[in-house]
């Protein structure tokens, strides 16, 4: 649903959103994930960033539980099946070149256990946000994570360094606590093809990273003073409750 054409009139956009959106109906989480999958299959399922080949992220946003005409439990099973298709256990069967991590962002009456399971199945991460400031913090740091990858695209040692990531963020004024930092690093490693890089390194010379899968960290919660985000990294396209998706 198009709420407003692209422009800089924030107040007008706010009014249109306030007048046009209301809660109700089904939470079509499965349909959103399937739309994201189709988008990646259409466009190849890989991204190029400063010479580095990476997987896309899928960002799944929800403030509720998945529902459809078959009922909530059946809807959950369908969503978990979709998550398997993105993860290491199923990406080849659906035609993806690499496994794709899903970062889940929950708020309100979301099913935290389901979001945690989705993240684990795809080597992604999940966060719970309580307000718009926390949500803004999450997306700002996702952008900065890609800026970090672009800056050190030719230096795999730096790309794999959590200390380097912390220093990069600190220079930009981001005071990120250790648990959230670990989640960001795990997500980045899941997007890089480390196996191809390591193979090239063994043959001599500096190889360039391409998409691979990182191990999933344990569930964690963090708070950041200015705009805290509760982070639970485990093992980003954005799917919302209406089934809308964007490749990120």
TORKOLBA-712324 format. One line per field, with one value per atom (N, C-alpha, C): residue number from 1; residue in three letters; x, y, z. Coordinates in pm, whole numbers, always signed. Last residue first. Layout:
REM residues N
num = [NUM/...] $
residuo = [ALA/...] $
u = [X/...] $
v = [Y/...] $
w = [Z/...] $
***
This chain:
REM residues 248
num = [248/248/248/247/247/247/246/246/246/245/245/245/244/244/244/243/243/243/242/242/242/241/241/241/240/240/240/239/239/239/238/238/238/237/237/237/236/236/236/235/235/235/234/234/234/233/233/233/232/232/232/231/231/231/230/230/230/229/229/229/228/228/228/227/227/227/226/226/226/225/225/225/224/224/224/223/223/223/222/222/222/221/221/221/220/220/220/219/219/219/218/218/218/217/217/217/216/216/216/215/215/215/214/214/214/213/213/213/212/212/212/211/211/211/210/210/210/209/209/209/208/208/208/207/207/207/206/206/206/205/205/205/204/204/204/203/203/203/202/202/202/201/201/201/200/200/200/199/199/199/198/198/198/197/197/197/196/196/196/195/195/195/194/194/194/193/193/193/192/192/192/191/191/191/190/190/190/189/189/189/188/188/188/187/187/187/186/186/186/185/185/185/184/184/184/183/183/183/182/182/182/181/181/181/180/180/180/179/179/179/178/178/178/177/177/177/176/176/176/175/175/175/174/174/174/173/173/173/172/172/172/171/171/171/170/170/170/169/169/169/168/168/168/167/167/167/166/166/166/165/165/165/164/164/164/163/163/163/162/162/162/161/161/161/160/160/160/159/159/159/158/158/158/157/157/157/156/156/156/155/155/155/154/154/154/153/153/153/152/152/152/151/151/151/150/150/150/149/149/149/148/148/148/147/147/147/146/146/146/145/145/145/144/144/144/143/143/143/142/142/142/141/141/141/140/140/140/139/139/139/138/138/138/137/137/137/136/136/136/135/135/135/134/134/134/133/133/133/132/132/132/131/131/131/130/130/130/129/129/129/128/128/128/127/127/127/126/126/126/125/125/125/124/124/124/123/123/123/122/122/122/121/121/121/120/120/120/119/119/119/118/118/118/117/117/117/116/116/116/115/115/115/114/114/114/113/113/113/112/112/112/111/111/111/110/110/110/109/109/109/108/108/108/107/107/107/106/106/106/105/105/105/104/104/104/103/103/103/102/102/102/101/101/101/100/100/100/99/99/99/98/98/98/97/97/97/96/96/96/95/95/95/94/94/94/93/93/93/92/92/92/91/91/91/90/90/90/89/89/89/88/88/88/87/87/87/86/86/86/85/85/85/84/84/84/83/83/83/82/82/82/81/81/81/80/80/80/79/79/79/78/78/78/77/77/77/76/76/76/75/75/75/74/74/74/73/73/73/72/72/72/71/71/71/70/70/70/69/69/69/68/68/68/67/67/67/66/66/66/65/65/65/64/64/64/63/63/63/62/62/62/61/61/61/60/60/60/59/59/59/58/58/58/57/57/57/56/56/56/55/55/55/54/54/54/53/53/53/52/52/52/51/51/51/50/50/50/49/49/49/48/48/48/47/47/47/46/46/46/45/45/45/44/44/44/43/43/43/42/42/42/41/41/41/40/40/40/39/39/39/38/38/38/37/37/37/36/36/36/35/35/35/34/34/34/33/33/33/32/32/32/31/31/31/30/30/30/29/29/29/28/28/28/27/27/27/26/26/26/25/25/25/24/24/24/23/23/23/22/22/22/21/21/21/20/20/20/19/19/19/18/18/18/17/17/17/16/16/16/15/15/15/14/14/14/13/13/13/12/12/12/11/11/11/10/10/10/9/9/9/8/8/8/7/7/7/6/6/6/5/5/5/4/4/4/3/3/3/2/2/2/1/1/1] $
residuo = [UNK/UNK/UNK/UNK/UNK/UNK/UNK/UNK/UNK/UNK/UNK/UNK/UNK/UNK/UNK/UNK/UNK/UNK/UNK/UNK/UNK/UNK/UNK/UNK/UNK/UNK/UNK/UNK/UNK/UNK/UNK/UNK/UNK/UNK/UNK/UNK/UNK/UNK/UNK/UNK/UNK/UNK/UNK/UNK/UNK/UNK/UNK/UNK/UNK/UNK/UNK/UNK/UNK/UNK/UNK/UNK/UNK/UNK/UNK/UNK/UNK/UNK/UNK/UNK/UNK/UNK/UNK/UNK/UNK/UNK/UNK/UNK/UNK/UNK/UNK/UNK/UNK/UNK/UNK/UNK/UNK/UNK/UNK/UNK/UNK/UNK/UNK/UNK/UNK/UNK/UNK/UNK/UNK/UNK/UNK/UNK/UNK/UNK/UNK/UNK/UNK/UNK/UNK/UNK/UNK/UNK/UNK/UNK/UNK/UNK/UNK/UNK/UNK/UNK/UNK/UNK/UNK/UNK/UNK/UNK/UNK/UNK/UNK/UNK/UNK/UNK/UNK/UNK/UNK/UNK/UNK/UNK/UNK/UNK/UNK/UNK/UNK/UNK/UNK/UNK/UNK/UNK/UNK/UNK/UNK/UNK/UNK/UNK/UNK/UNK/UNK/UNK/UNK/UNK/UNK/UNK/UNK/UNK/UNK/UNK/UNK/UNK/UNK/UNK/UNK/UNK/UNK/UNK/UNK/UNK/UNK/UNK/UNK/UNK/UNK/UNK/UNK/UNK/UNK/UNK/UNK/UNK/UNK/UNK/UNK/UNK/UNK/UNK/UNK/UNK/UNK/UNK/UNK/UNK/UNK/UNK/UNK/UNK/UNK/UNK/UNK/UNK/UNK/UNK/UNK/UNK/UNK/UNK/UNK/UNK/UNK/UNK/UNK/UNK/UNK/UNK/UNK/UNK/UNK/UNK/UNK/UNK/UNK/UNK/UNK/UNK/UNK/UNK/UNK/UNK/UNK/UNK/UNK/UNK/UNK/UNK/UNK/UNK/UNK/UNK/UNK/UNK/UNK/UNK/UNK/UNK/UNK/UNK/UNK/UNK/UNK/UNK/UNK/UNK/UNK/UNK/UNK/UNK/UNK/UNK/UNK/UNK/UNK/UNK/UNK/UNK/UNK/UNK/UNK/UNK/UNK/UNK/UNK/UNK/UNK/UNK/UNK/UNK/UNK/UNK/UNK/UNK/UNK/UNK/UNK/UNK/UNK/UNK/UNK/UNK/UNK/UNK/UNK/UNK/UNK/UNK/UNK/UNK/UNK/UNK/UNK/UNK/UNK/UNK/UNK/UNK/UNK/UNK/UNK/UNK/UNK/UNK/UNK/UNK/UNK/UNK/UNK/UNK/UNK/UNK/UNK/UNK/UNK/UNK/UNK/UNK/UNK/UNK/UNK/UNK/UNK/UNK/UNK/UNK/UNK/UNK/UNK/UNK/UNK/UNK/UNK/UNK/UNK/UNK/UNK/UNK/UNK/UNK/UNK/UNK/UNK/UNK/UNK/UNK/UNK/UNK/UNK/UNK/UNK/UNK/UNK/UNK/UNK/UNK/UNK/UNK/UNK/UNK/UNK/UNK/UNK/UNK/UNK/UNK/UNK/UNK/UNK/UNK/UNK/UNK/UNK/UNK/UNK/UNK/UNK/UNK/UNK/UNK/UNK/UNK/UNK/UNK/UNK/UNK/UNK/UNK/UNK/UNK/UNK/UNK/UNK/UNK/UNK/UNK/UNK/UNK/UNK/UNK/UNK/UNK/UNK/UNK/UNK/UNK/UNK/UNK/UNK/UNK/UNK/UNK/UNK/UNK/UNK/UNK/UNK/UNK/UNK/UNK/UNK/UNK/UNK/UNK/UNK/UNK/UNK/UNK/UNK/UNK/UNK/UNK/UNK/UNK/UNK/UNK/UNK/UNK/UNK/UNK/UNK/UNK/UNK/UNK/UNK/UNK/UNK/UNK/UNK/UNK/UNK/UNK/UNK/UNK/UNK/UNK/UNK/UNK/UNK/UNK/UNK/UNK/UNK/UNK/UNK/UNK/UNK/UNK/UNK/UNK/UNK/UNK/UNK/UNK/UNK/UNK/UNK/UNK/UNK/UNK/UNK/UNK/UNK/UNK/UNK/UNK/UNK/UNK/UNK/UNK/UNK/UNK/UNK/UNK/UNK/UNK/UNK/UNK/UNK/UNK/UNK/UNK/UNK/UNK/UNK/UNK/UNK/UNK/UNK/UNK/UNK/UNK/UNK/UNK/UNK/UNK/UNK/UNK/UNK/UNK/UNK/UNK/UNK/UNK/UNK/UNK/UNK/UNK/UNK/UNK/UNK/UNK/UNK/UNK/UNK/UNK/UNK/UNK/UNK/UNK/UNK/UNK/UNK/UNK/UNK/UNK/UNK/UNK/UNK/UNK/UNK/UNK/UNK/UNK/UNK/UNK/UNK/UNK/UNK/UNK/UNK/UNK/UNK/UNK/UNK/UNK/UNK/UNK/UNK/UNK/UNK/UNK/UNK/UNK/UNK/UNK/UNK/UNK/UNK/UNK/UNK/UNK/UNK/UNK/UNK/UNK/UNK/UNK/UNK/UNK/UNK/UNK/UNK/UNK/UNK/UNK/UNK/UNK/UNK/UNK/UNK/UNK/UNK/UNK/UNK/UNK/UNK/UNK/UNK/UNK/UNK/UNK/UNK/UNK/UNK/UNK/UNK/UNK/UNK/UNK/UNK/UNK/UNK/UNK/UNK/UNK/UNK/UNK/UNK/UNK/UNK/UNK/UNK/UNK/UNK/UNK/UNK/UNK/UNK/UNK/UNK/UNK/UNK/UNK/UNK/UNK/UNK/UNK/UNK/UNK/UNK/UNK/UNK/UNK/UNK/UNK/UNK/UNK/UNK/UNK/UNK/UNK/UNK/UNK/UNK/UNK/UNK/UNK/UNK/UNK/UNK/UNK/UNK/UNK/UNK/UNK/UNK/UNK/UNK/UNK/UNK/UNK/UNK/UNK/UNK/UNK/UNK/UNK/UNK/UNK/UNK/UNK/UNK/UNK/UNK/UNK/UNK/UNK/UNK/UNK/UNK/UNK/UNK/UNK/UNK/UNK/UNK/UNK/UNK/UNK/UNK/UNK/UNK/UNK/UNK/UNK/UNK/UNK/UNK/UNK/UNK/UNK/UNK/UNK/UNK/UNK/UNK/UNK/UNK/UNK/UNK/UNK/UNK/UNK/UNK/UNK] $
u = [+1777/+1873/+2014/+1470/+1604/+1698/+1155/+1257/+1392/+806/+946/+1036/+492/+577/+723/+306/+372/+460/+206/+122/+184/+405/+287/+195/+706/+624/+494/+1031/+895/+813/+1302/+1227/+1085/+1612/+1470/+1401/+1918/+1822/+1756/+2201/+2271/+2233/+2160/+2173/+2231/+2140/+2197/+2189/+1933/+1950/+2008/+1918/+1970/+1984/+1739/+1761/+1798/+1871/+1810/+1840/+1841/+1875/+1801/+1972/+1858/+1874/+2152/+2080/+1957/+2243/+2191/+2108/+2133/+2224/+2163/+2128/+2066/+2171/+2067/+2153/+2072/+2052/+1976/+2070/+2094/+2143/+2052/+2134/+2042/+2098/+2453/+2342/+2259/+2536/+2562/+2437/+2582/+2486/+2524/+2852/+2782/+2693/+2797/+2864/+2783/+2845/+2757/+2840/+2911/+2919/+2836/+2992/+2901/+2920/+3364/+3233/+3136/+3670/+3561/+3436/+3962/+3851/+3736/+4299/+4172/+4065/+4623/+4508/+4381/+4850/+4792/+4672/+4775/+4869/+4804/+4600/+4669/+4769/+4486/+4575/+4655/+4320/+4436/+4535/+4115/+4205/+4331/+3997/+4053/+4151/+3907/+4012/+4076/+3710/+3825/+3939/+3526/+3593/+3718/+3447/+3508/+3583/+3323/+3457/+3525/+3132/+3168/+3310/+2924/+3048/+3078/+2707/+2687/+2811/+2799/+2703/+2682/+2950/+3020/+2927/+2738/+2831/+2902/+2626/+2546/+2635/+2836/+2789/+2706/+2852/+2963/+2920/+2607/+2637/+2749/+2640/+2535/+2560/+2851/+2870/+2763/+2725/+2837/+2862/+2547/+2495/+2603/+2734/+2643/+2584/+2873/+2942/+2848/+2715/+2754/+2799/+2822/+2754/+2806/+2799/+2845/+2768/+2886/+2797/+2859/+3045/+2962/+2866/+3219/+3095/+2997/+3411/+3449/+3328/+3269/+3299/+3339/+3268/+3143/+3166/+3543/+3476/+3347/+3579/+3649/+3584/+3416/+3387/+3453/+3551/+3413/+3376/+3790/+3791/+3652/+3697/+3760/+3762/+3618/+3515/+3570/+3736/+3777/+3663/+3695/+3662/+3692/+3789/+3648/+3605/+4064/+3987/+3837/+4120/+4156/+4077/+4051/+3966/+3997/+4046/+4125/+4041/+3887/+4007/+4094/+3681/+3649/+3771/+3656/+3761/+3740/+3441/+3570/+3683/+3230/+3280/+3420/+3189/+3228/+3287/+3110/+3231/+3281/+2871/+2979/+3112/+2731/+2767/+2875/+2703/+2769/+2813/+2553/+2694/+2770/+2304/+2369/+2518/+2262/+2268/+2335/+2247/+2363/+2374/+2000/+2121/+2245/+1828/+1851/+1974/+1852/+1879/+1912/+1770/+1906/+1944/+1503/+1594/+1739/+1412/+1404/+1499/+1453/+1526/+1525/+1271/+1414/+1498/+1023/+1077/+1225/+1039/+992/+1062/+1135/+1021/+965/+1246/+1251/+1122/+1449/+1319/+1330/+1617/+1613/+1468/+1819/+1690/+1700/+1998/+1993/+1852/+2099/+2075/+2083/+2103/+2227/+2214/+1854/+1918/+2052/+1763/+1758/+1837/+1783/+1871/+1877/+1580/+1719/+1815/+1359/+1389/+1535/+1373/+1388/+1423/+1325/+1452/+1477/+1065/+1169/+1307/+939/+937/+1048/+979/+1034/+1039/+832/+978/+1040/+587/+623/+775/+472/+540/+568/+323/+281/+344/+586/+447/+422/+835/+785/+641/+1130/+999/+963/+1309/+1285/+1143/+1552/+1413/+1405/+1740/+1742/+1598/+1850/+1733/+1752/+2098/+2058/+1935/+2101/+2074/+2028/+2328/+2233/+2221/+2360/+2414/+2300/+2204/+2345/+2412/+1880/+1967/+2114/+1707/+1780/+1863/+1591/+1506/+1578/+1799/+1677/+1588/+1987/+2016/+1890/+1869/+1888/+1915/+1831/+1737/+1765/+2014/+1951/+1866/+2097/+2190/+2125/+1793/+1907/+1992/+1567/+1674/+1803/+1414/+1450/+1559/+1365/+1455/+1502/+1172/+1303/+1406/+956/+1016/+1155/+906/+946/+1010/+825/+949/+998/+586/+693/+826/+437/+470/+586/+409/+480/+524/+253/+389/+470/+14/+90/+233/-70/-33/+49/-123/-22/+24/-328/-198/-91/-515/-494/-350/-570/-556/-535/-565/-696/-690/-307/-372/-500/-46/-181/-222/+226/+180/+41/+186/+213/+161/+336/+235/+282/+492/+445/+338/+791/+654/+620/+1021/+966/+823/+1305/+1166/+1116/+1538/+1493/+1343/+1788/+1644/+1613/+2075/+2009/+1859/+2243/+2157/+2123/+2588/+2446/+2368/+2854/+2785/+2644/+3169/+3041/+2978/+3349/+3315/+3178/+3382/+3459/+3430/+3198/+3342/+3428/+2975/+3005/+3156/+2716/+2857/+2879/+2502/+2529/+2679/+2277/+2407/+2417/+2042/+2071/+2207/+1933/+2058/+2098/+1684/+1803/+1934/+1500/+1491/+1620/+1568/+1583/+1581/+1497/+1637/+1661/+1218/+1299/+1445/+1146/+1128/+1210/+1206/+1276/+1265/+1019/+1163/+1244/+784/+809/+956/+815/+814/+838/+793/+919/+927/+524/+633/+766/+388/+381/+492/+446/+492/+495/+309/+454/+511/+55/+98/+250/-168/-26/+37/-500/-401/-260/-693/-664/-559/-545/-652/-612/-483/-456/-574/-429/-502/-473/-339/-304/-391/-415/-431/-410/-362/-498/-522/-90/-185/-327/+13/+28/-74/-56/-108/-100/+89/-57/-119/+352/+301/+148/+364/+377/+320/+344/+241/+243/+579/+451/+337/+780/+764/+626/+838/+738/+701/+1005/+1067/+967/+898/+923/+981/+737/+863/+880/+384/+497/+620/+231/+270/+385/+142/+83/+114/+70/+146/+74/+84/+0/+88] $
v = [-557/-463/-519/-570/-627/-521/-573/-494/-562/-651/-690/-594/-702/-618/-652/-829/-909/-827/-692/-696/-776/-700/-779/-786/-712/-661/-741/-787/-837/-785/-690/-661/-709/-733/-763/-746/-909/-824/-800/-1720/-1753/-1665/-1471/-1614/-1642/-1193/-1253/-1404/-992/-1135/-1199/-677/-758/-902/-393/-522/-619/-74/-182/-310/+266/+126/+31/+540/+478/+328/+607/+710/+655/+356/+466/+565/+34/+142/+272/-299/-168/-65/-642/-530/-403/-988/-864/-752/-1293/-1189/-1070/-1630/-1519/-1422/-1716/-1736/-1612/-1714/-1690/-1714/-1945/-1859/-1839/-1923/-1992/-1895/-1805/-1797/-1873/-1878/-1887/-1884/-1651/-1780/-1775/-1455/-1495/-1635/-1359/-1376/-1442/-1165/-1239/-1246/-1228/-1139/-1219/-1302/-1334/-1236/-1233/-1188/-1216/-1514/-1386/-1355/-1863/-1753/-1625/-2057/-2063/-1950/-1986/-2101/-2111/-1781/-1747/-1861/-1917/-1833/-1799/-2041/-2123/-2042/-1819/-1901/-1991/-1721/-1640/-1727/-1925/-1891/-1810/-1913/-2035/-2007/-1668/-1689/-1812/-1465/-1601/-1630/-1287/-1298/-1443/-1294/-1238/-1252/-1385/-1469/-1422/-1169/-1290/-1385/-993/-961/-1086/-1128/-1104/-1074/-1119/-1248/-1232/-842/-912/-1047/-794/-728/-799/-949/-980/-918/-813/-952/-992/-573/-574/-715/-658/-609/-609/-724/-826/-784/-480/-596/-699/-173/-268/-400/+108/-21/-116/+416/+343/+211/+588/+480/+404/+781/+819/+714/+699/+760/+792/+576/+697/+772/+351/+454/+585/+200/+255/+367/+137/+206/+272/-7/+120/+203/-230/-143/-7/-338/-291/-196/-410/-311/-254/-602/-480/-371/-800/-731/-603/-871/-823/-748/-933/-1036/-993/-713/-746/-845/-729/-623/-655/-952/-953/-847/-876/-973/-977/-610/-652/-746/-497/-565/-619/-374/-481/-560/-181/-282/-401/-23/+40/-62/-203/-135/-77/-279/-380/-316/-29/-95/-198/+2/+98/+42/-206/-217/-115/-100/-229/-248/+126/+143/+12/+6/+84/+98/-102/-191/-121/+131/+45/-62/+227/+308/+220/+23/+42/+128/+55/-73/-52/+320/+279/+149/+302/+386/+348/+143/+93/+171/+317/+191/+131/+518/+550/+423/+395/+432/+466/+122/+251/+284/-129/-80/+52/-426/-281/-235/-700/-654/-506/-884/-779/-753/-1150/-1088/-985/-1295/-1236/-1183/-1590/-1445/-1392/-1854/-1790/-1638/-1955/-1886/-1825/-2068/-2148/-2087/-1848/-1965/-2048/-1678/-1634/-1751/-1843/-1800/-1758/-1859/-1980/-1945/-1594/-1656/-1780/-1568/-1486/-1544/-1751/-1774/-1695/-1627/-1761/-1792/-1390/-1384/-1520/-1277/-1410/-1419/-947/-1041/-1173/-724/-859/-963/-492/-517/-660/-620/-521/-559/-744/-761/-647/-829/-713/-724/-1055/-1034/-916/-1119/-1040/-1006/-1403/-1320/-1251/-1487/-1465/-1375/-1730/-1588/-1568/-1943/-1923/-1774/-1909/-1912/-1901/-1930/-1967/-1980/-2087/-1977/-2021/-2298/-2234/-2114/-2452/-2349/-2270/-2620/-2680/-2576/-2450/-2512/-2566/-2378/-2277/-2338/-2552/-2554/-2462/-2538/-2667/-2669/-2271/-2369/-2502/-2078/-2121/-2226/-2032/-1931/-1984/-2254/-2231/-2127/-2215/-2323/-2304/-2014/-1982/-2088/-2160/-2056/-2020/-2317/-2380/-2282/-2118/-2190/-2265/-2046/-1948/-2017/-2282/-2232/-2132/-2294/-2401/-2355/-2064/-2074/-2180/-2139/-2026/-2028/-2341/-2376/-2265/-2181/-2287/-2329/-1999/-1952/-2061/-2078/-2069/-2039/-2064/-2198/-2196/-1798/-1862/-2000/-1680/-1687/-1765/-1522/-1578/-1586/-1470/-1503/-1566/-1203/-1343/-1375/-872/-971/-1111/-688/-655/-756/-731/-768/-719/-764/-679/-721/-902/-936/-854/-855/-799/-823/-1039/-1024/-965/-935/-963/-964/-1100/-996/-1032/-1204/-1234/-1110/-1062/-1087/-1138/-1003/-1066/-1105/-705/-817/-871/-479/-597/-719/-309/-275/-397/-549/-430/-407/-719/-682/-550/-988/-846/-826/-1253/-1204/-1054/-1345/-1382/-1343/-1298/-1372/-1408/-1184/-1098/-1167/-1386/-1308/-1233/-1469/-1563/-1490/-1238/-1280/-1379/-1236/-1121/-1160/-1474/-1459/-1343/-1410/-1519/-1505/-1206/-1177/-1283/-1351/-1241/-1203/-1522/-1579/-1471/-1339/-1411/-1471/-1260/-1163/-1229/-1500/-1438/-1334/-1536/-1633/-1570/-1320/-1330/-1425/-1167/-1255/-1267/-1145/-1112/-1209/-1029/-1134/-1077/-763/-860/-961/-472/-563/-659/-122/-262/-348/+111/+67/-80/+396/+267/+237/+651/+539/+402/+856/+844/+714/+827/+824/+800/+859/+730/+718/+1126/+1021/+883/+1255/+1264/+1154/+1194/+1151/+1151/+1323/+1179/+1124/+1586/+1532/+1380/+1607/+1624/+1566/+1574/+1475/+1486/+1610/+1670/+1570/+1525/+1564/+1623/+1227/+1370/+1399/+977/+1017/+1168/+954/+954/+1012/+749/+884/+874/+489/+589/+730/+212/+336/+442/-119/+0/+124] $
w = [+176/+235/+223/+13/+21/+75/+172/+103/+121/+179/+194/+119/+341/+258/+283/+497/+396/+304/+706/+588/+475/+895/+919/+798/+689/+796/+805/+613/+600/+715/+425/+543/+521/+296/+277/+413/+598/+631/+506/+1537/+1414/+1300/+1746/+1732/+1596/+1967/+1848/+1852/+2086/+2111/+1988/+2235/+2126/+2170/+2272/+2334/+2225/+2247/+2171/+2244/+2350/+2375/+2283/+2292/+2225/+2234/+2500/+2427/+2357/+2620/+2697/+2618/+2540/+2504/+2553/+2645/+2650/+2617/+2544/+2577/+2579/+2572/+2574/+2614/+2385/+2473/+2466/+2296/+2315/+2417/+2145/+2235/+2248/+1789/+1929/+2012/+1528/+1596/+1741/+1293/+1401/+1476/+957/+1086/+1189/+619/+734/+861/+343/+414/+539/+35/+143/+200/+25/-37/+62/+35/+98/+12/-162/-129/-70/-62/-126/-82/-122/-44/-121/-160/-196/-109/-165/-172/-216/-122/-251/-268/+115/+116/-14/+28/+109/+110/-103/-180/-105/+118/+11/-73/+256/+317/+213/+78/+112/+164/+79/-47/-20/+347/+295/+165/+385/+443/+385/+253/+212/+259/+482/+406/+371/+646/+512/+424/+885/+814/+671/+964/+924/+849/+1030/+921/+872/+1249/+1129/+1009/+1430/+1382/+1253/+1474/+1411/+1355/+1601/+1474/+1400/+1835/+1739/+1604/+1955/+1913/+1811/+2014/+1921/+1868/+2208/+2080/+1974/+2407/+2355/+2219/+2460/+2404/+2343/+2343/+2446/+2383/+2172/+2160/+2267/+2108/+2226/+2232/+1832/+1873/+1991/+1710/+1824/+1873/+1525/+1474/+1587/+1673/+1599/+1546/+1750/+1850/+1783/+1516/+1567/+1667/+1502/+1392/+1439/+1739/+1719/+1609/+1686/+1801/+1785/+1465/+1451/+1564/+1587/+1479/+1457/+1765/+1818/+1711/+1592/+1670/+1730/+1278/+1411/+1480/+1020/+1117/+1260/+883/+873/+980/+933/+996/+994/+774/+917/+992/+518/+588/+737/+342/+458/+543/+154/+105/+219/+296/+202/+157/+491/+506/+412/+408/+438/+440/+383/+264/+289/+648/+550/+425/+751/+803/+702/+614/+593/+641/+730/+588/+553/+986/+968/+823/+943/+979/+965/+896/+790/+818/+1149/+1034/+915/+1298/+1316/+1207/+1212/+1193/+1203/+1297/+1155/+1127/+1583/+1517/+1369/+1622/+1657/+1586/+1550/+1470/+1496/+1761/+1623/+1532/+1973/+1970/+1829/+1901/+1914/+1908/+1910/+1779/+1785/+2150/+2101/+1969/+2209/+2284/+2236/+2044/+2062/+2130/+2031/+2076/+2105/+1775/+1875/+1912/+1648/+1671/+1783/+1370/+1502/+1524/+1192/+1198/+1339/+1105/+1151/+1151/+1060/+948/+983/+1295/+1173/+1058/+1471/+1487/+1360/+1378/+1376/+1386/+1431/+1293/+1281/+1711/+1629/+1485/+1784/+1820/+1735/+1693/+1632/+1663/+1867/+1722/+1654/+2114/+2090/+1941/+2082/+2094/+2065/+1910/+1962/+1966/+2007/+1917/+1989/+2090/+2127/+2036/+2071/+2106/+2148/+1841/+1937/+1971/+1680/+1739/+1832/+1411/+1497/+1549/+1297/+1339/+1435/+1025/+1148/+1183/+863/+890/+1024/+617/+757/+766/+370/+394/+538/+194/+303/+333/-162/-27/+74/-389/-398/-262/-385/-344/-353/-445/-554/-516/-256/-316/-424/-184/-239/-306/-68/-198/-263/+178/+74/-64/+397/+286/+170/+602/+577/+450/+626/+570/+536/+541/+620/+555/+390/+386/+449/+454/+314/+298/+724/+684/+540/+705/+760/+722/+608/+523/+572/+831/+706/+610/+1006/+1035/+911/+875/+890/+918/+900/+767/+773/+1176/+1106/+967/+1221/+1276/+1203/+1096/+1043/+1095/+1266/+1129/+1064/+1490/+1497/+1358/+1399/+1443/+1442/+1093/+1237/+1273/+827/+883/+1034/+753/+761/+824/+975/+844/+861/+1161/+1152/+1006/+1380/+1244/+1248/+1616/+1587/+1447/+1615/+1649/+1618/+1503/+1637/+1680/+1307/+1343/+1482/+1043/+1148/+1178/+924/+947/+1066/+689/+815/+826/+542/+549/+686/+359/+486/+461/+82/+139/+284/+91/+84/+124/-109/+17/-9/-237/-263/-130/-271/-183/-222/-422/-460/-375/-292/-300/-330/-290/-213/-215/-441/-453/-382/-337/-353/-369/-438/-390/-415/-558/-420/-368/-814/-800/-659/-851/-869/-834/-804/-927/-957/-550/-661/-795/-409/-416/-529/-446/-489/-504/-325/-469/-523/-57/-125/-276/-10/-1/-74/-35/-128/-129/+182/+48/-59/+391/+371/+231/+355/+347/+322/+398/+266/+248/+673/+573/+434/+788/+799/+695/+797/+687/+683/+1025/+1017/+919/+940/+966/+958/+1099/+995/+1037/+1261/+1227/+1119/+1305/+1338/+1298/+1039/+1157/+1179/+846/+904/+1025/+763/+671/+733/+939/+887/+812/+992/+1102/+1054/+732/+801/+912/+686/+598/+663/+887/+885/+800/+810/+940/+941/+564/+569/+699/+655/+566/+568/+804/+872/+787/+609/+714/+780/+302/+390/+500/+103/+230/+330/-78/-65/+73/-258/-197/-197/-180/-272/-205/+65/+25/-74/+84/+171/+126/-96/-105/-22/+0/+0/+0] $
***
